[in-house]
Amino acid sequence: MEVLKTKLEGVLLIKLDVFEDHRGQYVETYNEQLYHEYGIDVKFVQDDISTSTRHVLRGIHGDAETWKLISCLYGKFYLMVVNCNTDSENFGKWQSFVLSDTNRHQVLVPPRYGNGHVVMSEQAIFHYKQNTYYNPQGQFTYTWNDPKLDLWWPIKNPILSQRDEFGHFVD
């Protein structure tokens, strides 16, 4: 396993070890002791998945309390991580990642960061572990195409939920 810092403070890119042979592949997606050895001392309490088809875009979502460990179980998606901490001098800074069932990368996203993703394959399974239980009242949503954030997405006309279509713009 390799843990790399990114250009966003607190956001880590994790490259898992993949064992492959003629039968397929084996990947350990989480081992508390190993993650602690790499300085990731987050106690995760909930796992969630979402399945989506090509060009579905979900996000930018987040809250002020939750750490998320994001991975792609199946398919491929373009992940966007945005600093949404309005008290930070780096508010609005973003970085993108491609996560897939072939690269098996993970991204650790701290509280006050938003994340969104768009599916690049016919279907994808987005998985995340989180250190808090889901609280819809504590969530924020920024629109995927907010001109103040100036995010780059690989598509122009994504398939959106009502939440994402009518999210907030940065004030």
C-alpha positions, 0 to 999 in steps of 0.5 A, a space after each residue: 500500500 502506498 499513501 500519497 499527499 495531494 495538493 489539498 491539505 488532509 486529502 490522501 491518495 491511497 494506492 492499494 496492493 493488488 494480487 493478480 493471477 490466472 483466477 483474477 485479483 485479490 485486494 484488501 480494501 481496508 485493514 484498520 491496523 495497516 491504515 493506522 500505521 500509515 497515520 490514518 487514525 479515523 474510526 469508520 462506523 458506516 459503509 455506503 455504496 451507490 450504483 450509477 450508469 454512464 454520465 450520472 453526476 453526484 455531488 458536490 456533497 459534504 458536511 463539517 464532521 465526516 471523513 470519507 474513504 472513497 473507492 470504486 468497486 466496479 467500473 470507473 468514475 471521475 472523482 472531484 474533491 473540493 475544499 468547502 471550508 469557507 474559513 480556509 484560505 484554500 476555500 474553493 481549491 479542488 483536485 480530481 482523481 480517476 478511480 476504477 476497478 482496475 487501479 483500485 485507488 482510494 481517496 481519503 476526504 476530510 470534513 469540510 471538503 465536498 466530493 462529487 463524481 461522474 461515471 465514466 463506464 457503462 455502470 459503476 459502484 461508488 463505495 465509501 466508509 465514513 466516520 459518522 452516521 449519515 445526517 441529512 440535516 448537516 449536509 451541504 450541496 454545491 452545484 457541480 457547475 458553480 462558476 466561482 469554483 470553476 471545476 473541470 468535468 469530463 462531460 458537459 451535460 450530466 444526468 443529475 438528481 434534483 438535489 444536485 440540479 438545484 444545489 447552492 452556488 458559492 456565496 
